[in-house]
Structures are given as C-alpha cells and as structure tokens.
Amino acid sequence: MESDGVSTAFSIIMDEISAVEEQLNEEGSNAFKKSQYSDAQRLSEAGKSLGTFREKLEVLRDEWNSGIDISTRKRVKVESGYTLKPHTKSEKTNLRITMQNGRVIQQPSASQAMVEAIEEFGIEKVRNLGHTVCGVDLVSKSRHEKYNQNTTGDYFICTHSCTKNKQKLLLEIAESLGQKITVEIV
C-alpha cells in the first residue's frame, strides 16, 4: 500500500489508541482484582468508548485508502524537515522495592510496584509532599484525562513516567519521609 501523510497519521493515531487500550485493560483488571468494582466498571466503559472510536477511525482509514485515488493521496505529504517518530517503548523493566521494614515489593509492572510502595508509605503522607509527574499531581482525588493513573481506594496515582523516573521519585519520597529504602530496576 502506498504511504502518504494521512495514512501515516492514521497509523500513529491507531498505535497510540492501542497503547491506551492496553493501559485501560491493565488498570481495569487491577481494579477488579482489588474488588474496586466501580473503578473497574468506569475503566471498562472508557475502554468500550475508546474501542468504538477506534472502529470509526478504522472505517475512515479504509475509506481514505479505497475511496481516494492514489495520485490524490500522494499529494498529501508530510512537510520536508518534519519527521514523525513512531511511538516506541524501551525494553520493559520493573522495580523491586525493599522498604525500611524489610518488606520487598515487586509486582507485574513498575507502575503497580510504585503504587504499592506509595500505599506502604501512606497515601496521604505522600500526597501532602506535593510531588507531580508531567505536571500532574502524583496523588490526586480526581482522574486526569490525559495521563496514566492507577487507582487505589479513592485515589489516583499518576504513573505516567519511565521506570528510571519512578525509581528516582520513590527515593525522593522515602528521603522526604525519613525512610531508607532501596529501589532496583529489574
């Protein structure tokens, strides 16, 4: 299939939507496992809405590819000097956190481990420190529309960062709270 600016844009958008769908699935599964059924239902509804939107985009993409002749499609180009970088993620890493009391936290994902460590520190204590991730409160009572957040009880924990930044943030939190922990990237 010939590529053009619109086809490239569709590809990027579809990749980003797929990544968010995976995140919603993980968060919904975690909420369900923790018996947070209202959160699981809300995440399920968000996933359904996103799936419906993705289906509409697929129809538009197919219409673009089959309904517009190739010579016209080729006229739509990405300006020279402007590069679109595909969404890439580095190799998946995780965290192993050893708390001051000797408890070791290691979950299926670095985000889940981070949330559990924050729970161990005390969510309100961490919230009162006022840390932010990407300009979003680390611990909040409301969901942010753009950034990844894991839920725990009535709180939303912003986990939209790489594993290295999660490690750094957890060490800063521990220091602020006067606790000694180790945070390994595994």
C-alpha positions in Angstrom: 0.0 0.0 0.0 1.3 3.4 -0.9 2.0 5.7 2.0 1.0 9.3 2.4 0.7 11.9 5.1 -2.8 11.0 6.1 -2.1 7.2 6.1 1.0 7.9 8.3 -1.2 10.0 10.7 -3.8 7.2 10.9 -1.0 4.7 11.7 0.3 6.9 14.5 -3.1 7.5 16.0 -4.1 3.9 15.9 -0.8 2.9 17.6 -1.4 5.4 20.4 -5.0 4.3 20.8 -3.9 0.7 21.1 -1.4 1.6 23.8 -4.1 3.4 25.8 -6.4 0.4 25.4 -3.7 -1.9 26.8 -3.3 0.5 29.8 -7.1 0.6 30.4 -7.2 -3.2 30.3 -4.4 -3.5 32.9 -5.9 -0.8 35.2 -9.4 -2.4 34.9 -8.0 -5.8 35.7 -6.1 -4.5 38.7 -9.2 -2.7 40.0 -11.3 -5.8 39.6 -8.7 -7.9 41.4 -8.8 -5.3 44.3 -12.6 -5.5 44.4 -12.8 -1.9 43.2 -15.8 -2.6 41.1 -16.9 0.9 40.4 -13.4 1.8 39.1 -13.3 -1.4 37.1 -16.7 -0.5 35.5 -15.6 3.1 34.8 -12.4 1.8 33.1 -14.5 -0.8 31.2 -16.8 2.0 29.9 -13.8 4.1 28.9 -12.4 1.1 27.1 -15.6 0.5 25.3 -15.8 4.2 24.2 -12.3 4.1 23.0 -12.9 0.9 21.1 -15.9 2.4 19.4 -13.8 5.5 18.5 -11.0 3.2 17.1 -13.6 1.4 15.0 -14.7 4.7 13.5 -11.1 5.6 12.7 -10.6 2.3 11.0 -13.6 2.9 8.8 -12.2 6.4 7.9 -8.8 5.0 7.2 -10.2 2.3 5.0 -12.4 4.9 3.2 -9.3 7.1 2.7 -7.3 4.1 1.2 -10.1 2.8 -1.0 -12.2 5.9 -1.8 -9.5 8.4 -2.7 -7.3 7.6 -5.7 -3.6 7.1 -5.2 -2.5 10.1 -7.1 -4.6 12.4 -4.9 -3.5 10.6 -1.7 0.2 11.0 -2.7 -0.4 14.8 -2.9 -0.8 14.8 0.9 2.7 14.8 2.2 4.4 15.4 5.4 6.5 18.6 5.0 10.2 18.0 4.5 12.2 18.6 7.6 9.2 17.5 9.7 9.6 14.0 11.0 7.1 11.8 12.6 8.7 9.5 15.1 6.7 6.3 15.7 5.7 5.5 19.3 8.4 3.3 20.6 8.9 2.0 24.1 12.1 0.8 25.5 12.5 -2.8 26.8 10.1 -3.4 29.6 11.6 -3.0 33.1 10.3 -3.5 36.6 11.0 -2.3 40.1 12.0 -4.3 43.2 11.5 -2.1 46.2 12.8 -3.0 49.7 11.0 -0.9 52.3 12.7 0.2 55.6 10.9 -2.6 57.5 12.4 -5.2 55.1 9.3 -5.8 53.1 10.0 -6.5 49.4 7.6 -5.1 46.8 7.7 -6.5 43.3 4.6 -6.5 41.1 4.0 -7.5 37.4 4.7 -3.9 36.4 6.7 -1.0 37.7 3.5 1.1 38.0 1.9 -1.4 40.3 5.0 -1.7 42.4 5.2 2.1 42.7 1.5 2.3 43.8 2.0 -0.4 46.4 5.1 1.4 47.8 3.1 4.6 48.0 0.4 2.7 49.9 3.1 1.4 52.2 4.4 5.0 52.8 0.8 6.2 53.5 -1.1 7.7 50.6 -2.0 10.9 52.5 1.6 11.4 53.6 2.8 11.1 50.0 0.0 13.3 48.8 1.0 16.0 51.3 4.5 16.1 49.8 3.0 17.7 46.7 5.0 15.7 44.1 4.0 15.9 40.4 4.5 13.7 37.4 4.3 15.5 34.0 2.7 18.5 35.8 0.0 16.3 37.2 -0.3 15.6 41.0 1.3 12.3 41.9 -1.6 11.5 44.2 -5.0 13.0 43.4 -8.6 12.6 44.2 -9.6 13.1 40.6 -8.6 11.4 37.3 -6.6 13.2 34.7 -8.0 13.0 31.2 -4.6 12.5 29.5 -2.0 10.8 31.7 -1.9 7.2 33.0 -3.1 6.8 36.6 -3.6 3.7 38.7 -6.4 3.7 41.2 -6.1 2.7 44.8 -9.2 3.3 47.0 -10.4 6.9 46.4 -7.0 8.0 45.0 -5.5 8.2 41.6 -1.7 7.7 41.3 0.0 9.2 38.3 2.3 6.5 36.9 3.0 8.2 33.5 6.8 8.0 33.7 9.6 5.7 32.8 10.9 3.2 35.3 14.0 5.2 36.0 11.9 8.2 36.9 9.7 6.1 39.1 12.8 4.9 40.9 14.1 8.4 41.4 10.7 9.6 42.7 10.3 6.8 45.2 13.8 7.5 46.6 12.9 11.2 46.9 9.6 10.3 48.7 11.4 8.0 51.1 14.0 10.6 51.9 11.3 13.3 52.5 9.5 10.9 54.8 12.8 9.9 56.6 12.7 6.3 55.4 15.6 4.3 53.9 14.6 2.1 51.0 16.3 0.5 48.0 14.7 0.7 44.6 16.2 -1.7 42.0 15.4 -1.7 38.3 15.0 -5.3 37.3 
